[in-house]
Amino acid sequence: VASAAGDVRAAGDSRAGRAKAQMCQACHGIDGLSKVPDAPNIAGQVEGYLVTQLQAFKSGARKGEAMTLVASALSEHDIDNLAAYFSSIEIRIGKLPGE
């Protein structure tokens, strides 16, 4: 995974990410499926995108009260591990309405 600064980092550990994801479950769910209207679904999201967004919240480049608070406490390894975990969740698209 390449960070915003362009350096290459090792992929995260999805098992460690699952343990860390307990802190995400109130809003995003342990399964990455949103539990509140303002939180996006993050299950199956691209790993690099998740890393970039968590880094942006941590640095303050992206604003969001709850996420800024949570991300500020994350280490770079935590970010990598969370991104690895949520990106590894398989999602299925069901039948679209009207079909």
C-alpha positions as CSV (number, residue, x, y, z in Angstrom):
1,V,0.0,0.0,0.0
2,A,1.4,3.4,-0.9
3,S,0.7,6.2,1.5
4,A,-0.1,9.8,0.5
5,A,3.5,10.6,0.9
6,G,4.4,8.0,-1.7
7,D,6.3,5.6,0.5
8,V,5.4,1.9,0.2
9,R,4.2,0.2,3.4
10,A,3.6,-3.4,4.1
11,A,0.0,-4.5,3.9
12,G,-1.9,-4.6,7.1
13,D,-2.8,-7.7,9.2
14,S,-6.6,-8.3,8.8
15,R,-6.7,-10.4,12.0
16,A,-5.3,-7.5,14.1
17,G,-7.6,-5.1,12.2
18,R,-10.6,-7.2,13.2
19,A,-9.6,-6.9,16.9
20,K,-9.1,-3.1,16.5
21,A,-12.4,-2.8,14.6
22,Q,-14.3,-3.1,17.9
23,M,-13.9,0.6,18.2
24,C,-15.6,1.1,14.8
25,Q,-18.7,-1.1,15.4
26,A,-21.0,1.6,16.9
27,C,-21.1,3.5,13.6
28,H,-19.7,1.2,10.9
29,G,-20.5,-2.1,12.4
30,I,-18.0,-4.9,13.0
31,D,-19.0,-6.1,9.6
32,G,-18.4,-2.8,7.9
33,L,-22.1,-2.2,7.3
34,S,-23.2,1.2,8.6
35,K,-25.3,1.2,11.8
36,V,-26.1,5.0,11.6
37,P,-27.3,7.2,8.8
38,D,-24.2,9.4,8.6
39,A,-21.6,6.6,8.6
40,P,-20.7,5.0,5.2
41,N,-20.5,1.3,4.6
42,I,-16.8,0.4,4.5
43,A,-17.0,-3.4,4.0
44,G,-15.1,-4.4,0.8
45,Q,-13.8,-0.9,0.2
46,V,-10.4,-0.7,-1.5
47,E,-7.6,-1.0,1.1
48,G,-5.5,1.9,-0.2
49,Y,-8.6,4.2,-0.1
50,L,-9.3,3.3,3.5
51,V,-5.6,4.0,4.4
52,T,-5.7,7.3,2.7
53,Q,-9.0,8.4,4.3
54,L,-7.9,7.3,7.8
55,Q,-4.6,9.2,7.4
56,A,-6.5,12.3,6.2
57,F,-8.8,12.2,9.3
58,K,-5.7,11.7,11.5
59,S,-3.8,14.6,10.0
60,G,-6.9,16.9,10.0
61,A,-6.9,17.2,6.2
62,R,-10.3,15.6,6.2
63,K,-12.8,16.8,8.8
64,G,-15.4,14.8,10.7
65,E,-15.8,15.2,14.5
66,A,-16.1,11.5,15.4
67,M,-13.6,10.2,12.8
68,T,-11.0,12.8,13.7
69,L,-11.3,11.8,17.3
70,V,-11.0,8.1,16.6
71,A,-8.3,8.4,13.9
72,S,-6.1,10.7,16.1
73,A,-5.6,7.7,18.4
74,L,-4.6,5.3,15.6
75,S,-1.0,4.3,14.9
76,E,0.1,3.8,11.3
77,H,0.0,0.0,12.0
78,D,-3.6,0.3,13.3
79,I,-4.5,2.2,10.1
80,D,-3.0,-0.5,7.9
81,N,-4.6,-3.3,9.9
82,L,-8.1,-1.7,9.9
83,A,-7.8,-1.1,6.2
84,A,-6.7,-4.7,5.6
85,Y,-9.6,-6.0,7.7
86,F,-12.4,-3.9,6.2
87,S,-11.2,-4.4,2.7
88,S,-11.1,-8.2,3.2
89,I,-14.8,-8.4,3.9
90,E,-16.7,-9.9,1.0
91,I,-19.9,-8.1,0.0
92,R,-22.6,-9.3,-2.3
93,I,-24.9,-7.1,-4.4
94,G,-28.5,-8.3,-4.2
95,K,-31.3,-7.8,-6.6
96,L,-31.8,-4.1,-7.5
97,P,-35.2,-2.6,-6.7
98,G,-37.6,-2.9,-9.6
99,E,-36.0,-6.0,-11.1
